[in-house]
Amino acid sequence: MNASAQRAILIVASAGCALTVLDTNVVGVVLPTIARDLHASFADIEWVISGYVLCFASLLLPAGAIADRYGRKRVFLLGLSLFGLSSVACGLAPTAPLLYLARGAQGVGAAFQLAPALAIIGHAFTEAKLRAKAWAVWGTVMGLTMVLSPLIGGLINRYVGWPWAFHINAPICFLLGLAVLPIVPESRDPVPRTLDLPGMLLFASAMFCLTWALIGGPADGWTSRAVLLRLAGGLALAATFILVERRRAHPMLDLSLFRGAPFVGSVLAMFAYAAAAQVMASLLPLFLQNARGDDALGAGVGMLPFALAMLVFPHVGRRLGQTFASHEVLTLGLVVTALGNAILVYAAAGGDAAWLIGGMAVLGSGGGLLNGETQKAIMGTVPPDRAGMASGISTTARFAGILLGFATLGAALASGVHDAAKERFTKAGFVLPDGALDRLVVGDFEQARAGLPHLPAATFDALAHASYGNGFAHAFLVAAAVAAAAALAVYECMKRRGG
């Protein structure tokens, strides 16, 4: 294969991967508008993100196995088709439940898009030096996509409306599909992986039950029978998944790798990075709009300190990795992530714009260090012949972290906003009706104001923004604690072999 053909394949496959990132981060910016237009509950808007990530995380490994068996080009085209069609369904959804069901289908398409695209790049670049350069280009494309996504989301929201955050995917998928046909050769694994259907179903079911419990907790009550049953069901399914995977000859996740403490530490670092830093690509736009009062475009611009740091600091991490052991770089990244979240606690509780900008930049710096080092650390703790399985575990840990992190931080946010709003409005001499309080928690201030028609809009908005700030202070505090605890655990696990 000549160099021009390789470049064309790299461009097409990288664009397919970038589209999955673009969609996730663009949707994060338009979530408040979706909540207002569809009169969605807070749980509904959590499912808009979680439904996508749940299906994506659950099917990424099976999608890779299917692509290896039936043809990577064919499965890539299938993923593009499903992603494009489900994106149209998302934009046309008249209700929140229909939207997050369509988002689930979109997550399935994303899995069948990303997994074969990665395999296509790996198959096209077999020489070690060229493959390293190809993955560097791929990483740059993904990083730039993360930077541009909030701005694109803000522009779409302001000028054409939130449905186009989804509709825009359809023509892109169509054009990519046309490009794939002549550019990408078909390829298969001569010894394809077997499909672990029991493992896939158990893993997806466990993640669903745990996510459902976390999302439903603030509304149903953490000690309610429904939430406790979901938690118990999720834990039981997770335990069953472990038992089944230990006994299978070709498991979805080879749990024997977790016998090594360094591997456990590196996977924990990936999970914590996703749960405390990467998840903020979806949460920070909510903070900027509902707590700071920015519009969607302003939130997109306001995300730049975080996004630019996430783009730059993987390169800093690679430089540090030449001098320091892997566990030291990972620990540093988690400590910086914890510090960034701690600064944002102060900013959310009433700090000025300088604290906000600084906190986002520090948080993005920690996330960037981890993004550049976690995958390398995981691959460095296993023998070369286990690299494929280790890479799959790494990807699963990343998306499981995003899923459970978003659900957990969302629960802390919703509970915090609810309690702070009741307290603040009561102290100001007003009783906020339950229906209005629910709309305030969602961020639908216009509908919430209707519950107190005699209260001046400016006074209501000031109390509402402050309540949202208190709620986000809770969420950032939880994220800081997760990152700090993970830093200690990662250091202890990985120092045993010096990284």
Stockholm file with secondary structure:
# STOCKHOLM 1.0

chainA/1-499         MNASAQRAILIVASAGCALTVLDTNVVGVVLPTIARDLHASFADIEWVISGYVLCFASLLLPAGAIADRYGRKRVFLLGLSLFGLSSVACGLAPTAPLLYLARGAQGVGAAFQLAPALAIIGHAFTEAKLRAKAWAVWGTVMGLTMVLSPLIGGLINRYVGWPWAFHINAPICFLLGLAVLPIVPESRDPVPRTLDLPGMLLFASAMFCLTWALIGGPADGWTSRAVLLRLAGGLALAATFILVERRRAHPMLDLSLFRGAPFVGSVLAMFAYAAAAQVMASLLPLFLQNARGDDALGAGVGMLPFALAMLVFPHVGRRLGQTFASHEVLTLGLVVTALGNAILVYAAAGGDAAWLIGGMAVLGSGGGLLNGETQKAIMGTVPPDRAGMASGISTTARFAGILLGFATLGAALASGVHDAAKERFTKAGFVLPDGALDRLVVGDFEQARAGLPHLPAATFDALAHASYGNGFAHAFLVAAAVAAAAALAVYECMKRRGG
#=GR chainA/1-499 SS CCHHHHHHHHHHHHHHHHHHHHHHHHHHHHHHHHHHHTTCCHHHHHHHHHHHHHHHHHHHHHHHHHHHHHCHHHHHHHHHHHHHHHHHHHHHCSSHHHHHHHHHHHHHHHHHHHHHHHHHHHHHCCSHHHHHHHHHHHHHHHHHHHHHHHHHHHHHHHHTCTTHHHHTHHHHHHHHHHHHHHHSCCCCCSSCCCCCHHHHHHHHHHHHHHHHHHHHHHHHCTTSHHHHHHHHHHHHHHHHHHHHHHHCSSCSSCGGGGGSHHHHHHHHHHHHHIIIIITHHHHHHHHHHHTTCCCHHHHHHHTHHHHHHHHHHHHHHHHHHTTSCHHHHHHHHHHHHHHHHHHHHHHHTTCCHHHHHHHHHHHHHHHHHHHHHHHHHHHHTSCGGGHHHHHHHHHHHHHHHHHHHHHHHHHHHHHHHHHHHHHHHHHTTCCCCHHHHHHHHHTCHHHHHTTSTTSCHHHHHHHHHHHHHHHHHHHHHHHHHHHHHHHHHHHHHHGGGTC
#=GC SS_cons         CCHHHHHHHHHHHHHHHHHHHHHHHHHHHHHHHHHHHTTCCHHHHHHHHHHHHHHHHHHHHHHHHHHHHHCHHHHHHHHHHHHHHHHHHHHHCSSHHHHHHHHHHHHHHHHHHHHHHHHHHHHHCCSHHHHHHHHHHHHHHHHHHHHHHHHHHHHHHHHTCTTHHHHTHHHHHHHHHHHHHHHSCCCCCSSCCCCCHHHHHHHHHHHHHHHHHHHHHHHHCTTSHHHHHHHHHHHHHHHHHHHHHHHCSSCSSCGGGGGSHHHHHHHHHHHHHIIIIITHHHHHHHHHHHTTCCCHHHHHHHTHHHHHHHHHHHHHHHHHHTTSCHHHHHHHHHHHHHHHHHHHHHHHTTCCHHHHHHHHHHHHHHHHHHHHHHHHHHHHTSCGGGHHHHHHHHHHHHHHHHHHHHHHHHHHHHHHHHHHHHHHHHHTTCCCCHHHHHHHHHTCHHHHHTTSTTSCHHHHHHHHHHHHHHHHHHHHHHHHHHHHHHHHHHHHHHGGGTC
//
